[in-house]
Amino acid sequence: MKKTLFTLCLFCATGAFGQMAASVLTSETQRIEVPSHEQHAVQQPMGEEKNLLVGSNNISGKGARPLWELAPVHYETPLGDSARMLRKQHNEAKKAEIVWEN
């Protein structure tokens, strides 16, 4: 009986504290102001060109091979072909010789 009374008091105290904390929130409306940036829409001349490859040299060589010679050929089996192959394997699989009937 004492334990249930204690837990009831604990829940009531928690609820009272929640009501007190909720009173901090105001119910007044606040206006939302969207900032305007007019300078982004102004026409300006383009900036100066900057070299991103500072300190690097151009490397070139003779006899460059095309990419199709270097890349491996990858062939994917179509889904229909793989389904037919699985169906054929299923039909050729060894069937049970004994059939049990209860």
N, CA, C and O atoms as a MOPAC input file, in Angstrom:
PM7 MOZYME 1SCF
protein

 N      0.81400 1    -1.18400 1     0.00000 1
 C      0.00000 1     0.00000 1     0.00000 1
 C      0.86200 1     1.25500 1     0.00000 1
 O      0.55700 1     2.23900 1    -0.67200 1
 N      1.96400 1     1.19600 1     0.78100 1
 C      2.84500 1     2.35600 1     0.84500 1
 C      3.55200 1     2.58300 1    -0.48700 1
 O      3.77300 1     3.72400 1    -0.89300 1
 N      3.90400 1     1.49000 1    -1.16400 1
 C      4.60400 1     1.62200 1    -2.45000 1
 C      3.69900 1     2.22900 1    -3.51300 1
 O      4.14000 1     3.07000 1    -4.29700 1
 N      2.43100 1     1.80900 1    -3.54300 1
 C      1.51600 1     2.36600 1    -4.53900 1
 C      1.22300 1     3.83300 1    -4.25100 1
 O      1.08800 1     4.62400 1    -5.18500 1
 N      1.12100 1     4.21200 1    -2.98300 1
 C      0.89800 1     5.60700 1    -2.61100 1
 C      2.10800 1     6.45500 1    -2.99300 1
 O      1.96500 1     7.58400 1    -3.46000 1
 N      3.29200 1     5.89900 1    -2.78900 1
 C      4.50900 1     6.61300 1    -3.15000 1
 C      4.59600 1     6.83300 1    -4.66200 1
 O      4.92500 1     7.93000 1    -5.11300 1
 N      4.29800 1     5.78300 1    -5.45000 1
 C      4.35200 1     5.93300 1    -6.91300 1
 C      3.28000 1     6.89800 1    -7.40200 1
 O      3.52000 1     7.63300 1    -8.36000 1
 N      2.10000 1     6.92200 1    -6.77200 1
 C      1.05100 1     7.86500 1    -7.14300 1
 C      1.50400 1     9.29900 1    -6.87900 1
 O      1.29500 1    10.18300 1    -7.71000 1
 N      2.11800 1     9.52600 1    -5.73200 1
 C      2.64300 1    10.85800 1    -5.41900 1
 C      3.75400 1    11.25700 1    -6.38800 1
 O      3.85100 1    12.41700 1    -6.78800 1
 N      4.58300 1    10.29800 1    -6.75800 1
 C      5.66600 1    10.57300 1    -7.70000 1
 C      5.11000 1    10.97800 1    -9.05900 1
 O      5.60000 1    11.93000 1    -9.66700 1
 N      4.08700 1    10.26300 1    -9.54600 1
 C      3.48200 1    10.61400 1   -10.83900 1
 C      2.78700 1    11.96900 1   -10.77800 1
 O      2.84500 1    12.73600 1   -11.73900 1
 N      2.12700 1    12.27500 1    -9.65400 1
 C      1.46300 1    13.57900 1    -9.51600 1
 C      2.48700 1    14.70100 1    -9.49800 1
 O      2.26000 1    15.75100 1   -10.09800 1
 N      3.61300 1    14.49900 1    -8.81900 1
 C      4.65900 1    15.52300 1    -8.76900 1
 C      5.26400 1    15.73300 1   -10.15300 1
 O      5.56300 1    16.86400 1   -10.53700 1
 N      5.44500 1    14.65400 1   -10.89600 1
 C      5.98100 1    14.76300 1   -12.25300 1
 C      5.02500 1    15.53900 1   -13.14300 1
 O      5.46000 1    16.37900 1   -13.93000 1
 N      3.73300 1    15.27000 1   -13.03000 1
 C      2.74700 1    15.98600 1   -13.83300 1
 C      2.68500 1    17.45700 1   -13.47800 1
 O      2.54200 1    18.30400 1   -14.36000 1
 N      2.79100 1    17.77400 1   -12.18100 1
 C      2.77100 1    19.17500 1   -11.75300 1
 C      4.00000 1    19.89900 1   -12.26300 1
 O      3.90600 1    21.05000 1   -12.68800 1
 N      5.13100 1    19.25600 1   -12.23000 1
 C      6.34500 1    19.87400 1   -12.74700 1
 C      6.23800 1    20.09800 1   -14.25400 1
 O      6.71900 1    21.11000 1   -14.76400 1
 N      5.61300 1    19.16300 1   -14.96800 1
 C      5.42500 1    19.33000 1   -16.41200 1
 C      4.52200 1    20.50000 1   -16.73100 1
 O      4.75400 1    21.20500 1   -17.71400 1
 N      3.49900 1    20.72400 1   -15.92500 1
 C      2.62700 1    21.88200 1   -16.15100 1
 C      3.36100 1    23.17100 1   -15.87500 1
 O      3.13000 1    24.17100 1   -16.55500 1
 N      4.23900 1    23.16800 1   -14.89400 1
 C      4.98400 1    24.36900 1   -14.57200 1
 C      5.98300 1    24.68300 1   -15.69000 1
 O      6.14900 1    25.84700 1   -16.05400 1
 N      6.63500 1    23.68400 1   -16.22500 1
 C      7.62000 1    23.90300 1   -17.28100 1
 C      6.94200 1    24.32900 1   -18.57100 1
 O      7.52300 1    25.08000 1   -19.35400 1
 N      5.72400 1    23.86300 1   -18.80700 1
 C      5.02200 1    24.21000 1   -20.03800 1
 C      4.53300 1    25.64300 1   -20.01600 1
 O      4.24600 1    26.20300 1   -21.07400 1
 N      4.42900 1    26.25400 1   -18.85100 1
 C      3.96600 1    27.63400 1   -18.78900 1
 C      5.02000 1    28.60100 1   -19.29200 1
 O      4.71500 1    29.77100 1   -19.52400 1
 N      6.24600 1    28.14600 1   -19.46600 1
 C      7.30600 1    29.00400 1   -19.98300 1
 C      7.06100 1    29.32700 1   -21.45000 1
 O      7.42700 1    30.41000 1   -21.90700 1
 N      6.46300 1    28.42900 1   -22.18400 1
 C      6.20100 1    28.64900 1   -23.60000 1
 C      5.10600 1    29.67900 1   -23.77100 1
 O      4.08500 1    29.63800 1   -23.08400 1
 N      5.32500 1    30.60800 1   -24.69700 1
 C      4.32100 1    31.64300 1   -24.94300 1
 C      3.44900 1    31.22000 1   -26.11000 1
 O      3.87900 1    30.49200 1   -27.00500 1
 N      2.21400 1    31.69500 1   -26.07600 1
 C      1.30000 1    31.36500 1   -27.16400 1
 C      1.15900 1    32.52700 1   -28.14300 1
 O      0.26000 1    32.52400 1   -28.98400 1
 N      2.04400 1    33.52000 1   -28.03600 1
 C      1.99100 1    34.65500 1   -28.95000 1
 C      2.56100 1    34.24500 1   -30.30000 1
 O      3.51200 1    33.46800 1   -30.38500 1
 N      1.95700 1    34.78300 1   -31.34600 1
 C      2.43500 1    34.47100 1   -32.68500 1
 C      3.65300 1    35.31400 1   -33.00200 1
 O      3.77100 1    36.45200 1   -32.54800 1
 N      4.54400 1    34.75300 1   -33.77500 1
 C      5.73900 1    35.47400 1   -34.19000 1
 C      5.75900 1    35.53600 1   -35.69600 1
 O      5.51200 1    34.54200 1   -36.37800 1
 N      6.05300 1    36.69800 1   -36.20000 1
 C      6.06300 1    36.90200 1   -37.64100 1
 C      7.36900 1    36.37400 1   -38.22000 1
 O      8.44400 1    36.61300 1   -37.67000 1
 N      7.26600 1    35.65600 1   -39.33000 1
 C      8.44600 1    35.11300 1   -39.99200 1
 C      8.86100 1    36.08000 1   -41.08500 1
 O      8.06500 1    36.42000 1   -41.96000 1
 N     10.10500 1    36.51900 1   -41.03400 1
 C     10.61200 1    37.43200 1   -42.04200 1
 C     11.63900 1    36.70000 1   -42.88800 1
 O     12.60700 1    36.14300 1   -42.36900 1
 N     11.41600 1    36.70700 1   -44.19400 1
 C     12.33500 1    36.07600 1   -45.12300 1
 C     13.33000 1    37.13300 1   -45.57000 1
 O     12.92500 1    38.17100 1   -46.09200 1
 N     14.63900 1    36.89200 1   -45.37600 1
 C     15.61200 1    37.90600 1   -45.77900 1
 C     15.68000 1    38.02200 1   -47.29700 1
 O     15.54200 1    37.03000 1   -48.01200 1
 N     15.89100 1    39.22100 1   -47.77000 1
 C     16.01200 1    39.43500 1   -49.21100 1
 C     17.46300 1    39.77700 1   -49.53300 1
 O     18.10300 1    40.55800 1   -48.82800 1
 N     17.95900 1    39.19200 1   -50.58800 1
 C     19.34600 1    39.41200 1   -51.01500 1
 C     19.30900 1    39.93100 1   -52.44500 1
 O     19.42600 1    39.16400 1   -53.40000 1
 N     19.14700 1    41.23600 1   -52.58100 1
 C     19.02900 1    41.81900 1   -53.91100 1
 C     20.34100 1    41.76600 1   -54.67700 1
 O     20.32900 1    41.74300 1   -55.90800 1
 N     21.47000 1    41.74600 1   -53.98200 1
 C     22.76900 1    41.80300 1   -54.64900 1
 C     23.08000 1    40.52700 1   -55.43600 1
 O     23.94100 1    40.55200 1   -56.31700 1
 N     22.42100 1    39.44500 1   -55.15000 1
 C     22.68500 1    38.20600 1   -55.88000 1
 C     22.13300 1    38.26100 1   -57.29400 1
 O     22.60300 1    37.52900 1   -58.16500 1
 N     21.14900 1    39.11000 1   -57.54100 1
 C     20.52800 1    39.15800 1   -58.84700 1
 C     21.11800 1    40.24000 1   -59.74600 1
 O     20.66200 1    40.41000 1   -60.87700 1
 N     22.11800 1    40.97100 1   -59.27200 1
 C     22.71700 1    42.04700 1   -60.05100 1
 C     23.68700 1    41.45900 1   -61.06200 1
 O     24.42300 1    40.52100 1   -60.75600 1
 N     23.68500 1    42.01800 1   -62.27500 1
 C     24.59300 1    41.54900 1   -63.31100 1
 C     25.98800 1    42.09800 1   -63.04000 1
 O     26.15400 1    43.29900 1   -62.82500 1
 N     26.98400 1    41.22900 1   -63.04800 1
 C     28.35400 1    41.64000 1   -62.75600 1
 C     29.27200 1    41.04100 1   -63.80400 1
 O     28.93300 1    40.02900 1   -64.41800 1
 N     30.44000 1    41.65400 1   -64.01900 1
 C     31.39300 1    41.04800 1   -64.95200 1
 C     31.98900 1    39.78800 1   -64.32500 1
 O     32.01400 1    39.63600 1   -63.10400 1
 N     32.46400 1    38.89700 1   -65.17800 1
 C     33.04100 1    37.65000 1   -64.68800 1
 C     34.36600 1    37.91500 1   -63.98800 1
 O     35.06800 1    38.87400 1   -64.30900 1
 N     34.69600 1    37.06600 1   -63.04100 1
 C     35.94700 1    37.21100 1   -62.30200 1
 C     37.13500 1    36.79000 1   -63.14900 1
 O     36.97400 1    36.25200 1   -64.24500 1
 N     38.32700 1    37.04200 1   -62.63000 1
 C     39.54400 1    36.70100 1   -63.36400 1
 C     39.77300 1    35.19000 1   -63.32100 1
 O     39.35000 1    34.50200 1   -62.39300 1
 N     40.44400 1    34.70800 1   -64.34100 1
 C     40.73500 1    33.27900 1   -64.43500 1
 C     41.82800 1    32.91000 1   -63.44400 1
 O     42.81600 1    33.63000 1   -63.30100 1
 N     41.64800 1    31.78000 1   -62.75700 1
 C     42.63800 1    31.30400 1   -61.79700 1
 C     43.07100 1    29.90500 1   -62.19000 1
 O     42.23600 1    29.06500 1   -62.52700 1
 N     44.34700 1    29.65400 1   -62.14900 1
 C     44.87800 1    28.34300 1   -62.48000 1
 C     44.84300 1    27.47400 1   -61.23000 1
 O     45.45000 1    27.82000 1   -60.21600 1
 N     44.14700 1    26.36500 1   -61.29400 1
 C     44.05200 1    25.45500 1   -60.15900 1
 C     45.21100 1    24.47800 1   -60.10700 1
 O     45.44400 1    23.84600 1   -59.07700 1
 N     45.93900 1    24.34700 1   -61.20600 1
 C     47.03500 1    23.38200 1   -61.28800 1
 C     48.36700 1    24.07200 1   -61.04600 1
 O     49.25500 1    24.00800 1   -61.89600 1
 N     48.52000 1    24.71800 1   -59.92500 1
 C     49.74500 1    25.44300 1   -59.61800 1
 C     50.85200 1    24.44100 1   -59.32200 1
 O     50.68200 1    23.53200 1   -58.51000 1
 N     51.96400 1    24.61300 1   -59.97800 1
 C     53.11600 1    23.77000 1   -59.71500 1
 C     53.07000 1    22.41000 1   -60.38200 1
 O     53.95200 1    21.59400 1   -60.11600 1
 N     52.11100 1    22.12000 1   -61.22200 1
 C     52.07400 1    20.83100 1   -61.89600 1
 C     52.36000 1    21.02600 1   -63.37700 1
 O     52.10800 1    22.09500 1   -63.93300 1
 N     52.88000 1    20.00000 1   -63.99800 1
 C     53.22800 1    20.05600 1   -65.41900 1
 C     52.28000 1    19.16900 1   -66.20500 1
 O     51.72300 1    18.21000 1   -65.67000 1
 N     52.10200 1    19.49100 1   -67.46500 1
 C     51.30200 1    18.63600 1   -68.33400 1
 C     52.12800 1    17.42800 1   -68.72500 1
 O     53.28200 1    17.56900 1   -69.12900 1
 N     51.55900 1    16.25800 1   -68.61100 1
 C     52.24400 1    15.02200 1   -68.96900 1
 C     51.51500 1    14.43000 1   -70.16500 1
 O     50.29900 1    14.24100 1   -70.13900 1
 N     52.25600 1    14.15000 1   -71.18200 1
 C     51.65100 1    13.55500 1   -72.37400 1
 C     52.56300 1    12.45000 1   -72.87700 1
 O     53.75800 1    12.42300 1   -72.58100 1
 N     51.98700 1    11.55500 1   -73.63100 1
 C     52.75900 1    10.46700 1   -74.18200 1
 C     52.24700 1    10.09100 1   -75.55800 1
 O     51.16800 1    10.52200 1   -75.96600 1
 N     53.01200 1     9.29800 1   -76.26500 1
 C     52.61100 1     8.88000 1   -77.60400 1
 C     52.00300 1     7.48600 1   -77.53900 1
 O     52.32800 1     6.68700 1   -76.66100 1
 N     51.12000 1     7.21500 1   -78.48200 1
 C     50.53600 1     5.89400 1   -78.58000 1
 C     49.48400 1     5.63100 1   -77.52300 1
 O     49.43700 1     4.54000 1   -76.95500 1
 N     48.65200 1     6.59800 1   -77.25200 1
 C     47.59500 1     6.39800 1   -76.26200 1
 C     46.60300 1     5.36100 1   -76.77800 1
 O     46.20500 1     5.38700 1   -77.94200 1
 N     46.21700 1     4.46100 1   -75.90200 1
 C     45.27000 1     3.41900 1   -76.28600 1
 C     43.85500 1     3.87200 1   -75.94900 1
 O     43.64500 1     4.53100 1   -74.93100 1
 N     42.89100 1     3.53200 1   -76.78200 1
 C     41.51100 1     3.90100 1   -76.47900 1
 C     40.99400 1     3.10700 1   -75.27700 1
 O     41.49200 1     2.02700 1   -74.95800 1
 N     39.99700 1     3.66600 1   -74.63500 1
 C     39.47800 1     3.06000 1   -73.41000 1
 C     38.84900 1     1.70000 1   -73.66400 1
 O     38.89900 1     0.82500 1   -72.80000 1
 N     38.25500 1     1.50800 1   -74.84700 1
 C     37.59400 1     0.23300 1   -75.09400 1
 C     38.58200 1    -0.91600 1   -75.15200 1
 O     38.17700 1    -2.06900 1   -75.00200 1
 N     39.87400 1    -0.64400 1   -75.36700 1
 C     40.87100 1    -1.70800 1   -75.34500 1
 C     41.28700 1    -2.05900 1   -73.91000 1
 O     41.69400 1    -3.19100 1   -73.64500 1
 N     41.18800 1    -1.11000 1   -72.99800 1
 C     41.64900 1    -1.33200 1   -71.64000 1
 C     40.55600 1    -1.86800 1   -70.72100 1
 O     40.82400 1    -2.67700 1   -69.83300 1
 N     39.34600 1    -1.42200 1   -70.93400 1
 C     38.25200 1    -1.81200 1   -70.04100 1
 C     37.86700 1    -3.27000 1   -70.28400 1
 O     37.80600 1    -3.70100 1   -71.43500 1
 N     37.61000 1    -4.03000 1   -69.23200 1
 C     37.20800 1    -5.42700 1   -69.42400 1
 C     35.78400 1    -5.50500 1   -69.98100 1
 O     34.92600 1    -4.67800 1   -69.67100 1
 N     35.56600 1    -6.52100 1   -70.80800 1
 C     34.24100 1    -6.73000 1   -71.37700 1
 C     33.39000 1    -7.43500 1   -70.32300 1
 O     33.75600 1    -8.50300 1   -69.83300 1
 N     32.28100 1    -6.84500 1   -69.98800 1
 C     31.40400 1    -7.39700 1   -68.95300 1
 C     30.06400 1    -7.71000 1   -69.59600 1
 O     29.37000 1    -6.81100 1   -70.07100 1
 N     29.70600 1    -8.98200 1   -69.60900 1
 C     28.45000 1    -9.40800 1   -70.20700 1
 C     27.52800 1    -9.86900 1   -69.10400 1
 O     27.87200 1   -10.77100 1   -68.34000 1
 N     26.36200 1    -9.26300 1   -69.01200 1
 C     25.36600 1    -9.67300 1   -68.03300 1
 C     24.32200 1   -10.53700 1   -68.72100 1
 O     23.79800 1   -10.18300 1   -69.77700 1
 N     24.03000 1   -11.67400 1   -68.10600 1
 C     23.01400 1   -12.56000 1   -68.65000 1
 C     21.63700 1   -11.93300 1   -68.42900 1
 O     21.32000 1   -11.52400 1   -67.31200 1
 N     20.81800 1   -11.85100 1   -69.47600 1
 C     19.48000 1   -11.28800 1   -69.29100 1
 C     18.67100 1   -12.10700 1   -68.29200 1
 O     18.90500 1   -13.30300 1   -68.11900 1
 N     17.73200 1   -11.45900 1   -67.64700 1
 C     16.93300 1   -12.10000 1   -66.60600 1
 C     16.10600 1   -13.25700 1   -67.17000 1
 O     15.94900 1   -14.28300 1   -66.50900 1
 N     15.58400 1   -13.10000 1   -68.37400 1
 C     14.79000 1   -14.16800 1   -68.97700 1
 C     15.61100 1   -15.41500 1   -69.24200 1
 O     15.14300 1   -16.53200 1   -69.02000 1
 N     16.85800 1   -15.22400 1   -69.72500 1
 C     17.73400 1   -16.38000 1   -69.98200 1
 C     18.07400 1   -17.11000 1   -68.69800 1
 O     18.08700 1   -18.34000 1   -68.66600 1
 N     18.35000 1   -16.35500 1   -67.63000 1
 C     18.69300 1   -17.01800 1   -66.37200 1
 C     17.47300 1   -17.74300 1   -65.79800 1
 O     17.62100 1   -18.80000 1   -65.18400 1
 N     16.26800 1   -17.19000 1   -65.99100 1
 C     15.05500 1   -17.87400 1   -65.50800 1
 C     14.83100 1   -19.16500 1   -66.28200 1
 O     14.45400 1   -20.18000 1   -65.69600 1
 N     15.05700 1   -19.13900 1   -67.59000 1
 C     14.90200 1   -20.36200 1   -68.39200 1
 C     15.90600 1   -21.41600 1   -67.96800 1
 O     15.57100 1   -22.59900 1   -67.90700 1
 N     17.14400 1   -21.00300 1   -67.67000 1
 C     18.17400 1   -21.93900 1   -67.25600 1
 C     17.80000 1   -22.57400 1   -65.91300 1
 O     17.96900 1   -23.78000 1   -65.73300 1
 N     17.29600 1   -21.77700 1   -64.97600 1
 C     16.89600 1   -22.32500 1   -63.68100 1
 C     15.71000 1   -23.27400 1   -63.81500 1
 O     15.66100 1   -24.30000 1   -63.13700 1
 N     14.75100 1   -22.94200 1   -64.68400 1
 C     13.60000 1   -23.82100 1   -64.89500 1
 C     14.04800 1   -25.14700 1   -65.50600 1
 O     13.53100 1   -26.20400 1   -65.14400 1
 N     15.01300 1   -25.09600 1   -66.43500 1
 C     15.52100 1   -26.31400 1   -67.05600 1
 C     16.24000 1   -27.18500 1   -66.01700 1
 O     16.07600 1   -28.40500 1   -66.01400 1
 N     17.03400 1   -26.56700 1   -65.13900 1
 C     17.71800 1   -27.31800 1   -64.09500 1
 C     16.72100 1   -27.93800 1   -63.12300 1
 O     16.92400 1   -29.05200 1   -62.64000 1
 N     15.65000 1   -27.21200 1   -62.84200 1
 C     14.63800 1   -27.72500 1   -61.92500 1
 C     13.91600 1   -28.93100 1   -62.52800 1
 O     13.62700 1   -29.89900 1   -61.82600 1
 N     13.62800 1   -28.87100 1   -63.82000 1
 C     12.93600 1   -29.99000 1   -64.48100 1
 C     13.83400 1   -31.21800 1   -64.60200 1
 O     13.35100 1   -32.34900 1   -64.56400 1
 N     15.14300 1   -30.99600 1   -64.74700 1
 C     16.06600 1   -32.11500 1   -64.89800 1
 C     16.52400 1   -32.68800 1   -63.55700 1
 O     17.20100 1   -33.71600 1   -63.53600 1
 N     16.17900 1   -32.06500 1   -62.46500 1
 C     16.62500 1   -32.52400 1   -61.14800 1
 C     16.04600 1   -33.90500 1   -60.84800 1
 O     14.97300 1   -34.25700 1   -61.33800 1
 N     16.75900 1   -34.67200 1   -60.04800 1
 C     16.34400 1   -36.02300 1   -59.71500 1
 C     15.11900 1   -35.95700 1   -58.80100 1
 O     15.11900 1   -35.25300 1   -57.79200 1
 N     14.10300 1   -36.68500 1   -59.16600 1
 C     12.86000 1   -36.69000 1   -58.39700 1
 C     12.91700 1   -37.79400 1   -57.34200 1
 O     13.71700 1   -38.72400 1   -57.44600 1
 N     12.07800 1   -37.68400 1   -56.34700 1
 C     12.00900 1   -38.69800 1   -55.29800 1
 C     11.43700 1   -39.99000 1   -55.88300 1
 O     10.49300 1   -39.95600 1   -56.67200 1
 N     12.00700 1   -41.11100 1   -55.49600 1
 C     11.55200 1   -42.39000 1   -56.02300 1
 C     10.43000 1   -42.97400 1   -55.20400 1
 O      9.59400 1   -43.69900 1   -55.74400 1
 N     10.38100 1   -42.68200 1   -53.91700 1
 C      9.36100 1   -43.25200 1   -53.03900 1
 C      8.37500 1   -42.15500 1   -52.65500 1
 O      8.76500 1   -41.06600 1   -52.23400 1
 N      7.11100 1   -42.46200 1   -52.80800 1
 C      6.08100 1   -41.52700 1   -52.40500 1
 C      5.34400 1   -42.13900 1   -51.21400 1
 O      4.77700 1   -43.22500 1   -51.32600 1
 N      5.35100 1   -41.47000 1   -50.12000 1
 C      4.72100 1   -41.93300 1   -48.89300 1
 C      3.32900 1   -41.31700 1   -48.80100 1
 O      3.15300 1   -40.11200 1   -48.97700 1
 N      2.36200 1   -42.15500 1   -48.52600 1
 C      1.00200 1   -41.66600 1   -48.33400 1
 C      0.54600 1   -42.10200 1   -46.95300 1
 O      0.65200 1   -43.27800 1   -46.60400 1
 N      0.05100 1   -41.18500 1   -46.18300 1
 C     -0.42100 1   -41.51000 1   -44.81700 1
 C     -1.91200 1   -41.68600 1   -44.81500 1
 O     -2.50000 1   -41.96200 1   -43.77000 1

